[in-house]
């Protein structure tokens, strides 16, 4: 049995009687239902269901590589020692003119938004300029943002495998790889590991501290 276009028109023009004697065309009711199903409900779920603002890693989540680097404040940093906490890794250098200081300032503000939950988050700054970033310089630099931030250093031979493991890209003027006047350019991504030491998020430079804090809260609620 075929249905002609005119039959569809007639069906859409049929009326539904509402309480109180009012009527609505069937077509109008269908439009409202479609809006509820395809627009309103997905919108509500987007707000109600926790979701990351950063870029999430695909399952299975990669583990943070095993490495050891000296801390600017003394001692040795090992990722395994921070199981049970959220760890955010950022690669930069103390003489960076713009990207690094603004990123660290945003991280300080994100940590402030976490309140007491910040005790379960560790920010780790890894220098990509070990020839110039001495432990004392790193320590003083990070203290200007947040004294809880940990700074790591070492020789280039020690740091390079860690950068490679995180896929950090660095270009240096000494190698003729940057534009005039810029000594170092580098990846501006923050890498976030969950309580079990698996990488879960990549957060870009310029992300609002409020959104960074929200992403960290999601991971803090998860017990891996």
N, C-alpha and C positions, 0 to 999 in steps of 0.2 A: 504494500500500500504506500503510495507516494503522498508527500505533503507539499502542497503548493506554497509559494511565498505569501500569498494572501492569507493562508491558514495560519502562518506564523504571526502575521500582523494582527489577525483577529484574536489569537490567543493572548498576545501581549496587551491587547486592549480590554480584555475581560477584567471585571472588577472583583475585588475582594472586599467583603463587608466587614468593617471593624466594629467593635463595641461602640455604642452610641449612635449607630446608624451611618457613620461615615464610610466612604469607600475609597479604595486605591486601585489603580490599574495594576494588573499582574506584572507587567513589564517594569514598573517602578519598584515593586517589591523585589523582583529578581536583581535589579541593579543594586539595591541596598544590601541584599544578602551577599552578592559578589564582593562588594566593598568590604563587608565585615570579614569574609573568609580570606580574601587575598590582600587586603591592605591593613585593616585595623588589628586583626589577630596577630599577624606576623610582627607588626609594630610593637604590640604589647609584649610579645615573647622576647623581642630584641632587648627591650628595656628590663624585663623581669628576670630573664635568664642571664647569669654572669657570662660575659664574653670579653676576650682580650682586645685591647686597642693596639698592642704591638703585634708583630708577625710571629705566629706560633710555629714551632717545629712540628714536622709530621711524625707520627708514630712509626716505628719505635723511636723514642727520643734518644738522641746521641748522648753518651756519657761525657762529662767534662774530662779531658785528658789528664792522666796522672803527670804531675810535674812538681818540681820543688824550686822555689826562688826565694832569695833573702828578702825580708821585710825591712823597709826603711826605718821602722821603729825598733828593730831588733828581732831576732828569731827567724824561723823559716816558715814559709807558707806552703801548705799542702792542701789541695782541695778536699781530700778525704777527711781532714781534721774538722771540716765545716759541715759534715753531714748533719741533717736535722735543722739546718738553717737555709734560708734563701740567700744565694750569693749572686751579686751582679758584678760582672767583669767589664772594665772599660780600659781601652788601650789609648794612651796619649802621651804628652810630654809637657813639662812644666813651663817651657817658653812658648807654648802654642798661643797665638795671639787672639783667637776667637772661639773656635769650636770647643776646645777642652774646657776653658773656664765657664762657658755658658752651659755646657753639659753638666759639669760638676755642681754648678749653682742650681740647676733644675733638679738634680739628684738630692741636694740638700733640702730643697723645698718639698720634694716628694717624701723624703724621710720624715720631715716635720709633720706632714699630713698623716703619717702612719701612727703617730703618738707612741704609745708603749709597744706597739707591734714592731716598731723599728728595731727593737732589741733582737728580733729573729731574722733580721736582714743584714748582710754584710756587703758593703761596697768595696770592690778591689780595683785599684788603679795600677795598671802595668805600664811602666815607661817603655816607649819605643825609641828613646834617645839616651841609651845608657852611657854614652860618652860624656854627656853634659849633665845628666840628672843624677847627682850624688844623693845618697840616702838623706843627708841633712836638707838638701834642697827639696826633695820630694816630701819629706815630713812637714816642713814649713808650708809648702804649697798646699797640701791637703788640709792642714790645720786651719787655713783661712776659709775653708768651706765647711768641713765637719770633722772633728777630731776622731770620730769613729771610723773614718775611711782608712783603709789599709793601702799602703803603697809598696809595690814590688819593683825590684831592680835586678841587676846582674850584668854579665857580659852579653854582648850581642849573640855570641854562640849559645848562650843559655836561654836567651829570650826568643830568638828566632823560631825554634821548634814550637814554642807556645803560641806565637803569632800564627804560624802555619796551621796549627791544630784548630784555631778559631777562625781561620781563613781571613785574617786581618791583612789588608793591603797597605803597604807603606811605600811612598815615593820620596826620594831625597835629591836635593839640589846638587849634592856632591856627585851624584851619578847622572846628572843632567836630565832628571826625570820630572822636575817641577817647573812651573812658570817663574819668570824673573821676580826676585824679591821674596819668594817663598822657599824656606829651607826644607820643610817637611810637609807633605800632605799624607793623609791617612784615612782609613775607614772610620766612620763616625757612629758606629753601631755599639749599643750596649747589649751584652749577652747575659741572660738570666738563667740560673740553674735552680732547680727545685730542691726540696729537702733531701732527696735521694741522690743528688749530684748529677742529675740529667738536665741537659739544656732544653728549656721549654719555650723561651721567647727571645726575639731580637727586637730591641727598641731603638728607633732612629733618633738622631740628634734633633732637637726642636720639639719633641713630644711634650705635651703639657704635663707639668708635675702632677696635676690631679689625675690624669689618665695613667701615668706611671704608677702612682700610689694605688689606683684601683686594680691594675694588673698584679701588683705585688700582693694585694689583699687576697685575690683569688688563689694565688699559689700558697699563701700563708694558711688558708682554710683547708687546703688539701693535705692529707696525711699520707705520704708516700711510703 
